[in-house]
Amino acid sequence: MESNGENKKVERQSSSFRLRSPSLNALRLQRIFDLFDKNGDGFITLDELSQALSRLGLDADLSDLKSTVESYIQPGNTGLDFDDFTSLHKTLDESFFGGAGDCDESSPESAEEADLVEAFKVFDENGDGFISARELQAVLKKLGLPEGSEMERVEKMIVSVDRNQDGRVDFSEFKNMMRIVVIPS
C-alpha cells in the first residue's frame, strides 16, 4: 500500500472486525478482552496485546504498539481495562472502516443472521459448509484456548452440537448452538 502522507480509509469492510448486532459485538469484544488478558487481572498489558496479536499472525513492533495504545491506558493502570479496550476498538473502527458498523439490515434478526454466517465462515476454513473437528481445533489453537490442544475434547464439542450425527457441524447446527449460548440483551 502506498503512502502519500494522506490518511486513507480501507476500501474493503472487514466483516470479522465488527459485527452488525450491537449486543453480539459487545459480547464478542468482552470475549476477546478476556482472551487477551492472559493473567486475568482485568488489564491487557502491552506484552499481552503483543502476544495475542502474534498468535493471530499479526506481529507488531512493540514500540509502534506502545505509541498507538498508551494514550488509551488510564493513569495509574498497568494496561487497558475493558472500557479502554472498547475505546481503542471504536477508534480503530472509525479510522480504518469509517465507523459504518452500525446495523443497516432491515431487522435485528437479519443482522444477527448475517453475523452468524460470518462467524461460521471463521470456523469453516475450507469453505465446504461444515465445521470439522480439525477446523475447530485449528481456530481454538489460533485463539490460544486450551481446548484446542486435545483432539478428543474438540471431537466432544462437535458431538455435543451435531444433531444429525454426521461428525461435523453444519450452519443450522451452528446457529442453534449460538442461539443457546448467546442470549440477546
C-alpha positions as CSV (number, residue, x, y, z in Angstrom):
1,M,0.0,0.0,0.0
2,E,1.4,3.3,-1.0
3,S,1.7,6.2,1.4
4,N,1.4,9.7,0.1
5,G,1.1,11.4,3.5
6,E,-2.7,11.2,3.5
7,N,-4.8,9.0,5.7
8,K,-6.8,6.7,3.5
9,K,-9.7,4.6,4.6
10,V,-9.5,0.9,3.8
11,E,-11.8,0.3,0.8
12,R,-13.0,-3.2,1.9
13,Q,-15.0,-3.6,5.0
14,S,-13.7,-6.3,7.3
15,S,-16.7,-8.5,8.3
16,S,-14.6,-10.1,11.0
17,F,-13.6,-6.8,12.6
18,R,-17.1,-5.8,13.6
19,L,-20.5,-7.4,14.0
20,R,-23.7,-5.6,12.9
21,S,-25.6,-6.6,16.1
22,P,-24.6,-4.3,19.0
23,S,-25.3,-6.9,21.7
24,L,-23.3,-9.5,19.9
25,N,-20.5,-7.0,19.2
26,A,-20.2,-6.1,22.9
27,L,-20.2,-9.8,23.8
28,R,-17.5,-10.5,21.2
29,L,-15.4,-7.6,22.5
30,Q,-15.7,-8.9,26.1
31,R,-14.6,-12.4,25.0
32,I,-11.7,-11.0,23.0
33,F,-10.7,-8.9,26.0
34,D,-10.8,-11.9,28.3
35,L,-8.7,-14.0,25.8
36,F,-6.0,-11.2,25.6
37,D,-5.9,-10.7,29.4
38,K,-3.9,-13.8,29.9
39,N,-3.4,-13.4,33.7
40,G,-7.0,-12.4,34.3
41,D,-6.2,-9.2,36.2
42,G,-8.7,-7.1,34.3
43,F,-6.0,-5.3,32.2
44,I,-4.4,-6.1,28.8
45,T,-0.8,-5.1,29.1
46,L,1.3,-4.2,26.0
47,D,3.0,-7.6,26.3
48,E,-0.3,-9.4,26.5
49,L,-1.6,-7.5,23.5
50,S,1.6,-8.1,21.5
51,Q,1.5,-11.9,22.3
52,A,-2.2,-12.1,21.3
53,L,-1.6,-10.3,18.0
54,S,1.4,-12.5,17.3
55,R,-0.7,-15.7,17.9
56,L,-3.1,-14.3,15.3
57,G,-0.3,-13.9,12.9
58,L,-0.2,-10.1,13.3
59,D,3.4,-9.4,14.5
60,A,3.5,-5.8,15.6
61,D,6.6,-3.8,16.6
62,L,6.3,-3.2,20.4
63,S,7.3,0.5,20.1
64,D,4.6,1.1,17.4
65,L,2.1,-0.8,19.5
66,K,3.0,1.3,22.6
67,S,2.6,4.6,20.7
68,T,-0.8,3.5,19.5
69,V,-2.1,2.1,22.7
70,E,-0.6,4.1,25.5
71,S,-3.0,7.1,25.1
72,Y,-5.9,4.8,25.9
73,I,-4.4,3.5,29.2
74,Q,-5.7,5.4,32.2
75,P,-3.1,6.9,34.5
76,G,-2.1,4.5,37.2
77,N,-3.2,1.4,35.3
78,T,-0.9,-1.3,34.1
79,G,-2.7,-1.7,30.8
80,L,-6.0,-1.4,29.0
81,D,-9.1,-2.1,31.1
82,F,-12.3,-3.1,29.2
83,D,-13.5,0.4,28.7
84,D,-10.1,1.5,27.4
85,F,-10.1,-1.6,25.1
86,T,-13.6,-0.7,23.8
87,S,-12.5,2.9,23.1
88,L,-9.4,1.7,21.2
89,H,-11.6,-0.6,19.2
90,K,-14.1,2.2,18.4
91,T,-11.3,4.5,17.2
92,L,-9.7,1.8,15.1
93,D,-13.1,1.0,13.6
94,E,-13.7,4.7,12.7
95,S,-10.1,5.2,11.4
96,F,-9.9,2.1,9.2
97,F,-13.5,1.3,8.4
98,G,-15.3,4.7,8.6
99,G,-17.4,3.6,11.6
100,A,-20.0,2.2,9.3
101,G,-20.6,-0.8,11.5
102,D,-24.0,0.1,12.7
103,C,-26.7,-2.3,11.9
104,D,-28.0,-1.3,8.5
105,E,-30.0,-4.5,8.0
106,S,-33.8,-4.3,7.8
107,S,-34.3,-6.1,11.1
108,P,-32.3,-7.2,14.1
109,E,-32.9,-10.8,13.1
110,S,-31.3,-10.4,9.7
111,A,-28.3,-8.6,11.3
112,E,-27.9,-11.5,13.7
113,E,-28.2,-14.0,10.9
114,A,-25.5,-12.2,8.9
115,D,-23.3,-12.1,12.0
116,L,-23.8,-15.8,12.4
117,V,-22.9,-16.5,8.8
118,E,-19.7,-14.5,9.2
119,A,-18.8,-16.3,12.5
120,F,-19.5,-19.7,10.8
121,K,-17.1,-18.8,8.0
122,V,-14.3,-18.2,10.5
123,F,-14.5,-21.8,11.6
124,D,-15.3,-23.3,8.2
125,E,-11.8,-22.8,7.0
126,N,-12.1,-24.8,3.8
127,G,-15.5,-23.3,2.8
128,D,-17.3,-26.6,2.4
129,G,-20.2,-25.5,4.5
130,F,-19.3,-27.7,7.5
131,I,-17.1,-27.3,10.6
132,S,-14.9,-30.3,11.1
133,A,-13.1,-31.2,14.3
134,R,-9.8,-30.3,12.6
135,E,-11.1,-26.9,11.6
136,L,-12.5,-26.2,15.1
137,Q,-9.2,-27.3,16.6
138,A,-7.2,-25.0,14.3
139,V,-9.3,-22.0,15.3
140,L,-9.2,-22.8,19.0
141,K,-5.4,-23.1,18.8
142,K,-5.1,-19.8,17.0
143,L,-7.0,-18.2,19.8
144,G,-4.7,-19.8,22.4
145,L,-7.5,-21.7,24.0
146,P,-6.5,-24.9,25.9
147,E,-9.4,-26.8,24.4
148,G,-7.6,-26.8,21.1
149,S,-4.7,-28.9,22.4
150,E,-6.7,-32.1,22.7
151,M,-8.5,-33.6,19.7
152,E,-10.6,-35.7,22.0
153,R,-12.1,-32.6,23.6
154,V,-12.6,-30.9,20.3
155,E,-14.5,-34.0,19.0
156,K,-16.7,-34.0,22.1
157,M,-17.5,-30.3,21.4
158,I,-18.5,-31.3,17.8
159,V,-20.7,-34.2,19.0
160,S,-22.5,-32.0,21.5
161,V,-24.0,-29.9,18.8
162,D,-24.0,-32.4,15.8
163,R,-27.7,-33.2,15.7
164,N,-27.7,-35.3,12.5
165,Q,-24.6,-37.2,13.8
166,D,-22.5,-36.8,10.6
167,G,-19.4,-35.9,12.6
168,R,-19.4,-32.2,11.6
169,V,-21.3,-29.1,12.3
170,D,-23.4,-27.5,9.5
171,F,-24.7,-23.9,9.6
172,S,-28.1,-24.9,11.1
173,E,-26.5,-26.8,14.0
174,F,-24.0,-23.9,14.5
175,K,-26.9,-21.4,14.5
176,N,-28.9,-23.5,17.1
177,M,-25.8,-23.7,19.3
178,M,-25.1,-20.0,19.1
179,R,-28.8,-19.1,20.0
180,I,-28.4,-21.2,23.1
181,V,-25.0,-19.7,24.0
182,V,-25.8,-16.0,23.2
183,I,-28.9,-14.6,24.9
184,P,-29.7,-11.2,23.4
185,S,-29.9,-8.3,26.0
